[in-house]
Amino acid sequence: MIRVLVFNFFGGVKERGIPIYARGLAECMRRIGAETVELECPRFMRTWPSFYLNLAFVFFEQFVTPILRITRGCSVTFYPYNSAGVIDAWLNRSVCGIHDLIPNSRKSTGLAAFYIRSTQWIHCRLRRPISVASAHTLSSLRRIPKFLQCRLMLWHNPFYDFEREAERVIAGDNRKAVSKTKIVLLFSGIGANKDFRTAIKLITGCESIESLQIRIIGFGGESHLAVRYLDHLSENVRRHFVVLGLLDLRELLLEYFNADVVWMHSLKEGFGRPVMEGRICGRPVIASNIAAFRQLAWMGVRLYNAKSFEQSLRSALEFAESSRAERVSAERYHQELEASVAEFLAGKARS
């Protein structure tokens, strides 16, 4: 039986984003028969300031992880955070997981972006395998010469935990009380790509805002940043917004099921997990008209631009009032993911 190490450093720190993907991939590997070891941030570090936590991330990725892989007898390490361990890459024991190309943009000039680009460059020079979480990111990488030297694999976002817990929530009586106030669940965050200020301008410019409550998810421990911006609004407008902090999976699902419409606004994404999650919960979803979301349009997502936002929102609200959208299953993604991962690990087991 092949043994795999999954480097999920922020798995014990953050509840959204890449940690969820890494955790799901570890389950996928177990499902296909691989023995899987997960490396997360030590508990005593989880409350450290971001600067020191990021330094610890680099130290663990470059030094602790390859040592653990060797001592635990793992054949390969999966690095899901856009970067990769140089030692494991040199030894041909690494897979670099790339979720988006935001750190590769010329506008990304910080140390984190430099670190990511540097480890990717080494990984590509050594022609080591790269996995991506969406067809959109795969298409983008195929247009960049340095990535064409590597084996590129599409490893879809898994939703194992999410679908299991969704079924438990459905089995209980979690329906919201009938109300004239319609709930719009906005997913945003602190990244520049989330374009939070434009999202707020769009919704506050709608005539229907008087009948809406906008519940905001995605800022996590930085929720005070969203609150600070919303405090600039007039009290009459500000009362329509609720900023939510860190949520566990069940709390998140209750937010989905109690929402009338799920809304994801962004300038650039690798995949856009909340779009899929909203449809798994059978909720109408509206999303920015960007490449990543256009690839999810098959599941009935309403795409908008600045001029069509209010019309898309109104259409989704009317649909939510008249009927419930059909729930979407992630089974197709899971089957393709498990087949691709199994093929890769079988090759590693023979090497």
C-alpha positions as CSV (number, residue, x, y, z in Angstrom):
1,M,0.0,0.0,0.0
2,I,1.4,3.4,-1.0
3,R,1.7,6.0,1.7
4,V,1.1,9.7,1.0
5,L,1.9,12.9,3.0
6,V,-0.5,15.8,2.6
7,F,1.0,19.1,3.7
8,N,-2.1,21.0,5.1
9,F,-0.4,23.5,7.3
10,F,-3.3,25.9,7.7
11,G,-5.8,23.0,8.2
12,G,-6.0,23.8,11.9
13,V,-6.0,27.6,11.4
14,K,-8.5,28.4,8.6
15,E,-11.9,26.9,7.9
16,R,-12.2,27.8,4.3
17,G,-10.2,27.7,1.1
18,I,-7.2,25.5,0.5
19,P,-7.4,23.7,3.9
20,I,-10.8,22.3,2.9
21,Y,-9.4,21.2,-0.5
22,A,-6.4,19.5,1.1
23,R,-8.6,17.7,3.7
24,G,-10.9,16.5,1.0
25,L,-8.0,15.2,-1.1
26,A,-6.7,13.3,1.9
27,E,-10.1,11.6,2.1
28,C,-10.0,10.9,-1.6
29,M,-6.6,9.1,-1.2
30,R,-8.0,7.0,1.6
31,R,-11.0,6.0,-0.4
32,I,-8.8,4.6,-3.2
33,G,-6.7,2.7,-0.7
34,A,-3.7,4.9,0.0
35,E,-2.4,5.3,3.5
36,T,-2.5,9.1,4.1
37,V,-0.6,11.2,6.7
38,E,-1.8,14.8,7.2
39,L,0.6,17.5,8.5
40,E,-1.2,20.5,10.1
41,C,0.1,23.5,12.1
42,P,0.9,22.5,15.7
43,R,-1.8,23.7,18.1
44,F,0.5,26.0,20.0
45,M,1.2,28.0,16.9
46,R,-2.4,28.5,15.7
47,T,-2.9,31.8,17.5
48,W,0.4,33.3,16.4
49,P,0.3,36.6,14.4
50,S,0.1,36.2,10.6
51,F,3.7,37.2,10.0
52,Y,5.1,34.6,12.3
53,L,2.6,32.0,11.1
54,N,3.7,32.6,7.5
55,L,7.4,32.2,8.5
56,A,6.5,28.9,10.2
57,F,4.7,27.8,7.1
58,V,7.8,28.3,5.0
59,F,10.0,26.5,7.6
60,F,7.6,23.5,7.7
61,E,7.1,23.3,4.0
62,Q,10.8,23.4,3.2
63,F,12.4,21.5,6.1
64,V,9.9,19.7,8.4
65,T,7.8,18.2,5.7
66,P,10.5,16.3,3.8
67,I,12.0,15.0,7.0
68,L,8.5,13.8,8.1
69,R,7.9,12.2,4.7
70,I,11.2,10.2,5.0
71,T,10.7,9.2,8.6
72,R,7.0,8.1,8.0
73,G,8.0,6.2,4.8
74,C,5.8,8.2,2.4
75,S,6.3,7.9,-1.3
76,V,5.1,11.4,-2.2
77,T,4.1,14.7,-0.6
78,F,1.2,16.8,-1.9
79,Y,1.8,20.5,-1.4
80,P,-1.6,22.3,-2.0
81,Y,-0.7,25.9,-1.2
82,N,0.5,27.0,-4.7
83,S,4.2,26.4,-3.6
84,A,6.2,23.3,-3.0
85,G,9.1,21.9,-0.9
86,V,12.3,22.2,-2.8
87,I,14.0,19.1,-1.2
88,D,11.0,16.8,-2.1
89,A,11.0,18.3,-5.6
90,W,14.7,17.6,-6.0
91,L,14.0,14.0,-4.9
92,N,11.0,13.7,-7.2
93,R,8.7,13.1,-4.3
94,S,6.4,16.1,-4.7
95,V,3.2,17.3,-6.3
96,C,2.6,21.0,-6.4
97,G,-1.1,22.0,-6.1
98,I,-1.9,25.2,-7.9
99,H,-5.4,26.8,-7.3
100,D,-5.0,30.1,-9.1
101,L,-2.5,32.3,-10.7
102,I,-3.1,35.4,-8.5
103,P,0.5,35.2,-7.0
104,N,1.9,35.0,-10.5
105,S,0.4,38.3,-11.5
106,R,2.7,41.2,-12.1
107,K,0.7,43.1,-9.5
108,S,1.6,40.6,-6.9
109,T,4.9,42.0,-5.6
110,G,5.0,40.9,-1.9
111,L,7.3,38.3,-0.3
112,A,4.6,35.7,-0.3
113,A,4.2,36.0,-4.1
114,F,7.9,35.9,-4.6
115,Y,8.2,32.8,-2.5
116,I,5.4,31.0,-4.4
117,R,6.9,31.9,-7.8
118,S,10.4,30.8,-6.8
119,T,9.3,27.4,-5.6
120,Q,7.1,27.0,-8.7
121,W,10.0,27.8,-10.9
122,I,12.3,25.2,-9.3
123,H,9.4,22.7,-9.5
124,C,8.9,23.3,-13.2
125,R,12.7,23.3,-14.0
126,L,12.8,19.8,-12.4
127,R,9.7,18.8,-14.4
128,R,7.7,17.6,-11.4
129,P,3.9,17.0,-11.5
130,I,1.4,19.8,-10.9
131,S,-2.2,19.4,-9.9
132,V,-4.9,22.0,-10.4
133,A,-8.4,22.2,-8.8
134,S,-10.4,23.5,-11.8
135,A,-10.5,23.2,-15.5
136,H,-10.2,27.0,-15.7
137,T,-6.8,26.9,-13.9
138,L,-5.7,24.0,-16.1
139,S,-6.5,26.0,-19.2
140,S,-4.5,29.0,-17.8
141,L,-1.4,26.9,-17.0
142,R,-1.4,25.4,-20.5
143,R,-0.8,28.9,-21.9
144,I,2.3,29.5,-19.8
145,P,5.5,27.8,-21.2
146,K,7.2,27.0,-17.9
147,F,4.3,24.8,-16.8
148,L,4.2,22.9,-20.1
149,Q,7.4,21.1,-18.9
150,C,5.4,19.4,-16.1
151,R,2.7,16.8,-16.0
152,L,-0.5,18.7,-15.4
153,M,-3.4,16.9,-13.6
154,L,-6.9,18.0,-13.0
155,W,-7.8,17.1,-9.4
156,H,-11.3,18.5,-8.8
157,N,-12.4,20.2,-5.6
158,P,-13.9,17.4,-3.4
159,F,-17.1,17.9,-1.4
160,Y,-17.2,14.7,0.7
161,D,-17.7,16.4,4.1
162,F,-20.0,19.1,2.8
163,E,-22.4,16.7,1.1
164,R,-22.4,14.3,4.2
165,E,-23.2,17.2,6.6
166,A,-25.8,18.7,4.2
167,E,-27.7,15.4,4.3
168,R,-27.8,15.6,8.1
169,V,-29.0,19.1,8.0
170,I,-31.8,18.2,5.5
171,A,-32.8,15.3,7.7
172,G,-33.4,17.7,10.6
173,D,-36.0,20.5,10.6
174,N,-33.9,23.5,9.7
175,R,-36.3,25.5,7.6
176,K,-36.4,29.2,8.3
177,A,-39.6,30.9,9.3
178,V,-41.5,32.6,6.5
179,S,-40.5,36.3,6.4
180,K,-40.9,39.3,4.2
181,T,-37.1,39.9,4.5
182,K,-35.1,38.0,1.9
183,I,-31.7,36.7,2.8
184,V,-28.8,37.1,0.4
185,L,-25.6,35.3,1.4
186,L,-22.6,37.1,0.1
187,F,-19.2,35.4,-0.1
188,S,-16.3,37.8,-0.1
189,G,-13.0,38.3,1.7
190,I,-9.9,40.5,2.2
191,G,-8.1,39.7,-1.1
192,A,-8.1,42.3,-3.8
193,N,-9.7,39.8,-6.2
194,K,-12.8,39.7,-3.9
195,D,-13.5,43.4,-4.8
196,F,-15.6,43.8,-1.7
197,R,-16.2,47.5,-2.1
198,T,-17.7,47.1,-5.6
199,A,-20.0,44.3,-4.3
200,I,-21.3,46.6,-1.6
201,K,-21.9,49.4,-4.1
202,L,-23.8,47.0,-6.3
203,I,-26.2,45.8,-3.6
204,T,-26.7,49.3,-2.0
205,G,-27.6,50.6,-5.5
206,C,-30.5,48.2,-5.8
207,E,-34.1,49.4,-5.1
208,S,-34.9,46.1,-3.4
209,I,-32.3,46.5,-0.6
210,E,-35.1,47.6,1.8
211,S,-36.5,44.0,1.7
212,L,-33.1,42.3,2.0
213,Q,-30.7,41.2,4.7
214,I,-27.2,40.6,3.3
215,R,-25.2,38.2,5.4
216,I,-21.4,38.3,4.6
217,I,-19.1,35.3,4.9
218,G,-15.5,35.0,4.1
219,F,-13.6,37.4,6.3
220,G,-13.2,34.9,9.1
221,G,-11.0,36.3,11.8
222,E,-10.6,39.6,9.9
223,S,-14.4,40.4,10.1
224,H,-13.6,43.7,11.7
225,L,-12.3,44.9,8.3
226,A,-15.7,44.4,6.7
227,V,-17.4,46.0,9.6
228,R,-15.1,49.0,9.4
229,Y,-16.0,49.6,5.7
230,L,-19.7,49.1,6.3
231,D,-19.6,51.7,9.1
232,H,-19.1,54.3,6.4
233,L,-22.6,53.6,5.2
234,S,-25.6,55.5,6.5
235,E,-27.4,53.8,9.4
236,N,-30.5,53.2,7.3
237,V,-28.4,51.2,4.8
238,R,-26.0,49.6,7.3
239,R,-28.8,47.9,9.2
240,H,-29.3,45.5,6.2
241,F,-25.8,43.9,6.6
242,V,-24.6,41.2,9.0
243,V,-20.9,40.2,9.0
244,L,-20.3,36.6,10.1
245,G,-17.1,35.4,11.7
246,L,-15.6,32.0,11.7
247,L,-18.2,29.2,11.1
248,D,-18.0,25.5,11.5
249,L,-19.4,23.3,8.7
250,R,-22.8,22.9,10.3
251,E,-23.2,26.6,10.9
252,L,-22.1,27.3,7.3
253,L,-24.7,24.8,6.0
254,L,-27.5,26.4,8.1
255,E,-26.6,29.7,6.5
256,Y,-26.9,28.2,3.0
257,F,-30.2,26.5,3.7
258,N,-31.7,29.6,5.3
259,A,-30.6,31.9,2.5
260,D,-32.9,32.8,-0.4
261,V,-30.0,33.5,-2.8
262,V,-26.2,32.8,-2.7
263,W,-24.0,35.5,-4.1
264,M,-20.4,35.3,-5.1
265,H,-18.7,38.5,-6.4
266,S,-15.1,38.3,-7.5
267,L,-12.7,39.6,-10.1
268,K,-10.6,36.4,-10.4
269,E,-10.9,32.9,-9.0
270,G,-9.4,29.5,-9.6
271,F,-12.7,27.7,-8.9
272,G,-15.2,29.4,-6.6
273,R,-16.3,26.8,-4.1
274,P,-19.3,28.7,-2.7
275,V,-20.9,28.6,-6.1
276,M,-20.9,24.8,-6.1
277,E,-21.8,24.6,-2.4
278,G,-24.8,26.8,-3.0
279,R,-26.1,24.6,-5.8
280,I,-25.5,21.5,-3.7
281,C,-27.8,23.0,-1.1
282,G,-30.4,23.7,-3.9
283,R,-30.1,27.5,-3.7
284,P,-30.2,29.9,-6.6
285,V,-26.7,31.3,-7.1
286,I,-25.6,34.6,-8.8
287,A,-22.0,35.1,-9.6
288,S,-19.7,37.5,-11.4
289,N,-19.3,36.8,-15.1
290,I,-15.7,35.6,-14.9
291,A,-14.0,32.6,-16.6
292,A,-13.9,30.4,-13.5
293,F,-17.7,30.9,-12.9
294,R,-18.6,30.5,-16.6
295,Q,-17.3,26.9,-16.4
296,L,-19.9,26.3,-13.6
297,A,-22.8,27.8,-15.6
298,W,-24.0,24.3,-16.4
299,M,-25.5,24.0,-13.0
300,G,-27.8,27.0,-13.5
301,V,-25.7,29.8,-12.0
302,R,-26.9,33.3,-13.0
303,L,-23.9,35.3,-14.2
304,Y,-23.9,39.1,-14.1
305,N,-21.9,42.2,-14.9
306,A,-22.2,45.7,-13.4
307,K,-25.2,46.6,-15.6
308,S,-27.1,43.3,-15.2
309,F,-26.6,42.7,-11.4
310,E,-29.9,44.0,-10.2
311,Q,-31.8,42.1,-12.8
312,S,-29.9,38.8,-12.0
313,L,-30.6,39.3,-8.3
314,R,-34.3,40.0,-8.9
315,S,-34.6,36.9,-11.1
316,A,-32.9,34.7,-8.5
317,L,-35.1,36.1,-5.7
318,E,-38.3,35.6,-7.7
319,F,-37.2,32.0,-8.5
320,A,-36.5,31.3,-4.8
321,E,-39.9,32.6,-3.9
322,S,-41.8,30.5,-6.4
323,S,-39.8,27.2,-6.2
324,R,-36.6,25.6,-5.0
325,A,-33.7,25.0,-7.4
326,E,-32.8,21.4,-8.0
327,R,-29.9,20.3,-5.9
328,V,-26.6,19.5,-7.7
329,S,-24.4,16.5,-6.8
330,A,-20.6,16.6,-6.8
331,E,-20.5,12.8,-7.6
332,R,-19.2,13.5,-11.1
333,Y,-16.3,15.5,-9.7
334,H,-15.5,12.8,-7.1
335,Q,-15.4,10.0,-9.7
336,E,-13.1,12.0,-12.0
337,L,-10.9,13.0,-9.0
338,E,-10.5,9.5,-7.6
339,A,-9.7,8.1,-11.1
340,S,-7.0,10.7,-11.7
341,V,-5.4,10.4,-8.3
342,A,-5.5,6.6,-8.4
343,E,-3.7,6.7,-11.8
344,F,-1.0,9.0,-10.5
345,L,-0.4,7.0,-7.3
346,A,-0.3,3.7,-9.2
347,G,2.6,5.2,-11.3
348,K,4.4,6.3,-8.1
349,A,4.0,2.9,-6.5
350,R,5.7,1.3,-9.6
351,S,8.6,3.9,-9.6
